[in-house]
Amino acid sequence: MIKTIAPTSPMLKKYIECFYIYEGKFNSVFSYVAFPHFNTGLSFFKGASVHRQNWNLQISENTNVGVHIEILGKYTTPLLVEYKGQLREISMVFKPLGLNRFFKDNYLSLAPGFSQELTNNVWSQFGESLFSSNDDISKIESFLLSQFVNNQELSSIENSLILLENSNEQFPISTIANKVGLNLKTFQRHFQKHIGCSPVEYRRIFRFRSSLTNKLNSSQWKNLTEITYEEGYYDQSYLIKEFRKITNHNPKDFFKSASKVDGDKIIWEIK
């Protein structure tokens, strides 16, 4: 039903985690809960209409619709995604700041909501041609390489991500701003514009995602105490509080309900 594919281009590997393809069958229903992520999804749909409401994204078969492009914003609460019917999705999962490398507009202006239609003439024209052949990923890679933008403003934000993701030494946001050569207000403004959330929120999401990968991909069972120590949470009660805030579950219940999709590329709660 879902297949993930790694980029082949060395340059695209820097900015894209993976592509994935979803094939819906006649009268099929598939739903999952997606949790906050530092990555960004952009999807091309064929034969589908999209409805958004209250952290719920419904994609339904509609043969009267051509190609639709949907882009996710930085959602900070669980998102329920429901597929109904025979439709096809080809999705790009961009690493942090990755999507910014392929648009002249900044991320926040493209995706101010938790999910929205992308209205861009160049991308829409490409979308119309995307489903006309079987070599979809090769076609996407060629298109992305043609759209690459070298934005110098992103360099300071890239450097700040390294500091924000450091679980061993949690620098204050003002210190990170100083280390990347920006005053605090300018840094926060640029970060929000290009990442879609505040530096504090990004660190919270990254720590959650890191603990998720640490737990589910480990060959040995890890308890909450180990995760608390390894991921830089203040204490176990703080870890539990953060998990409830991000997933609406306590950690033990969450790890029981989480599912890996196509190996370990995607982690959802399948409904």
Backbone hydrogen bonds, N-H to C=O, Kabsch-Sander energy under -0.5 kcal/mol:
donor,donor_aa,acceptor,acceptor_aa,energy
3,K,21,I,-2.0
5,I,19,F,-3.1
13,K,9,S,-1.9
14,K,10,P,-0.6
14,K,11,M,-1.1
15,Y,12,L,-1.2
16,I,12,L,-2.2
17,E,93,V,-2.6
18,C,93,V,-1.1
19,F,5,I,-3.1
20,Y,91,S,-2.0
21,I,3,K,-2.5
22,Y,89,E,-2.4
23,E,1,M,-1.9
24,G,22,Y,-0.5
24,G,87,L,-3.0
28,S,25,K,-2.2
30,F,83,Y,-2.1
32,Y,81,V,-2.2
33,V,269,E,-2.1
34,A,32,Y,-0.5
34,A,79,L,-3.2
40,T,94,F,-2.3
42,L,92,M,-2.2
43,S,70,E,-3.0
44,F,90,I,-2.8
45,F,68,H,-3.2
46,K,88,R,-2.3
47,G,65,V,-0.6
47,G,66,G,-1.2
48,A,66,G,-0.6
49,S,60,S,-2.6
51,H,58,Q,-2.6
53,Q,56,N,-2.2
56,N,53,Q,-0.7
57,L,80,L,-3.3
58,Q,51,H,-3.0
58,Q,56,N,-0.6
59,I,57,L,-0.5
59,I,82,E,-3.4
60,S,49,S,-2.5
60,S,58,Q,-0.6
61,E,84,K,-2.3
62,N,47,G,-2.2
65,V,62,N,-1.7
68,H,45,F,-2.4
70,E,43,S,-2.5
70,E,68,H,-0.5
71,I,116,Q,-3.1
72,L,41,G,-2.6
73,G,114,F,-1.7
75,Y,73,G,-1.5
79,L,34,A,-3.1
80,L,55,W,-2.4
81,V,32,Y,-3.0
81,V,79,L,-0.5
82,E,57,L,-2.8
83,Y,30,F,-3.6
84,K,59,I,-2.3
85,G,28,S,-3.2
87,L,85,G,-0.9
88,R,46,K,-1.5
89,E,22,Y,-2.4
90,I,44,F,-2.4
91,S,20,Y,-3.1
92,M,42,L,-3.1
93,V,18,C,-2.7
94,F,40,T,-3.3
94,F,92,M,-0.7
95,K,15,Y,-2.4
98,G,95,K,-2.7
99,L,95,K,-0.6
101,R,97,L,-0.5
101,R,98,G,-1.6
102,F,99,L,-2.0
103,F,100,N,-0.7
108,L,193,K,-2.6
110,L,106,N,-1.4
111,A,107,Y,-2.6
116,Q,71,I,-1.8
118,L,69,I,-2.5
119,T,117,E,-0.7
120,N,118,L,-0.8
124,S,120,N,-3.0
125,Q,121,N,-2.4
126,F,122,V,-1.9
127,G,123,W,-2.5
128,E,124,S,-1.7
129,S,125,Q,-0.9
129,S,126,F,-0.8
130,L,126,F,-1.2
131,F,127,G,-0.7
132,S,129,S,-1.4
133,S,130,L,-0.7
136,D,134,N,-1.5
139,K,135,D,-1.7
140,I,136,D,-2.3
141,E,137,I,-2.7
142,S,138,S,-2.0
143,F,139,K,-2.0
144,L,140,I,-2.9
145,L,141,E,-2.4
146,S,142,S,-1.4
147,Q,143,F,-0.9
147,Q,144,L,-0.9
148,F,145,L,-0.7
149,V,101,R,-3.5
151,N,149,V,-1.1
152,Q,150,N,-0.7
154,L,151,N,-1.4
155,S,152,Q,-1.3
157,I,153,E,-0.6
158,E,154,L,-2.7
159,N,155,S,-2.1
160,S,156,S,-1.7
161,L,157,I,-1.7
162,I,158,E,-1.1
163,L,159,N,-1.1
164,L,160,S,-2.6
165,E,161,L,-2.1
166,N,163,L,-0.9
167,S,165,E,-0.9
171,F,169,E,-1.2
176,I,172,P,-2.0
177,A,173,I,-2.5
178,N,174,S,-1.9
179,K,175,T,-2.3
180,V,176,I,-1.6
181,G,178,N,-1.2
182,L,177,A,-2.7
187,F,183,N,-2.7
188,Q,184,L,-2.6
189,R,185,K,-2.1
190,H,186,T,-2.7
191,F,187,F,-2.7
192,Q,188,Q,-2.3
193,K,189,R,-2.0
194,H,190,H,-2.1
195,I,191,F,-2.9
196,G,191,F,-0.7
196,G,192,Q,-1.3
202,Y,198,S,-2.4
203,R,199,P,-2.3
204,R,200,V,-1.8
205,I,201,E,-2.4
206,F,202,Y,-3.0
207,R,203,R,-2.4
208,F,204,R,-2.0
209,R,205,I,-2.6
210,S,206,F,-2.7
211,S,207,R,-2.2
212,L,208,F,-2.0
213,T,209,R,-2.4
214,N,210,S,-2.6
215,K,211,S,-2.2
216,L,212,L,-2.6
217,N,213,T,-2.0
218,S,215,K,-0.6
227,I,223,N,-1.9
228,T,224,L,-2.7
229,Y,225,T,-2.0
230,E,226,E,-2.7
231,E,227,I,-2.4
232,G,229,Y,-0.7
233,Y,228,T,-1.4
239,L,235,D,-1.9
240,I,236,Q,-2.4
241,K,237,S,-2.1
242,E,238,Y,-2.5
243,F,239,L,-2.5
244,R,240,I,-2.2
245,K,241,K,-1.8
246,I,242,E,-2.0
247,T,243,F,-3.2
248,N,243,F,-0.6
248,N,244,R,-1.5
249,H,243,F,-0.7
254,F,250,N,-2.5
255,F,251,P,-2.7
256,K,252,K,-1.3
257,S,253,D,-1.5
258,A,254,F,-1.9
259,S,268,W,-3.8
261,V,266,I,-2.9
264,D,262,D,-0.5
265,K,262,D,-0.8
266,I,261,V,-1.1
268,W,259,S,-2.3
269,E,33,V,-1.9
270,I,268,W,-0.7
271,K,31,S,-2.4
